[in-house]
Amino acid sequence: QVQLVESGGGLVQAGGSLRLSCAPSGRTLIVQSTGWFRQAPGKEREFVAAIRWIVGNTYYADSAKGRFTISRDNAKNTVYLQMNSLKPEDTAVYYCATTRSWTIDTPEGYENWGQGTQVTVSS
């Protein structure tokens, strides 16, 4: 099955920016969507953003609207998450995942997951 590799995490000051990437490793499958989720210590995994591969529709959690932008590069089969105006509450491990279903914002609806990349925002 498809393996996903996230990159671009790191330490940034509040108000700064990071761009995360999600690229496949191995055989690429046709999927409906790629989503970004995050999980902070002691918290459940939560939805951040998602994009439909064919039509390009994008979806955002309220916490991400106006600050984060999800995009795709069809030639590279890569999805990006541009994160601006970062806040300490954005600190979490960020995961990308793919789904062949109509799922948008539920982690249980995604089949393939990357290993995650740490994002730490200092105040």
Beta strands, then each sheet from edge to edge (+ up, - down):
strand 1: 3-7
strand 2: 10-13
strand 3: 18-25
strand 4: 33-39
strand 5: 46-52
strand 6: 58-60
strand 7: 68-73
strand 8: 78-83
strand 9: 92-99
strand 10: 112-113
strand 11: 117-122
sheet 1: 1+ 3- 8+ 7-
sheet 2: 2+ 11+ 9- 4+ 5- 6+
sheet 3: 2+ 11+ 9- 10+
end
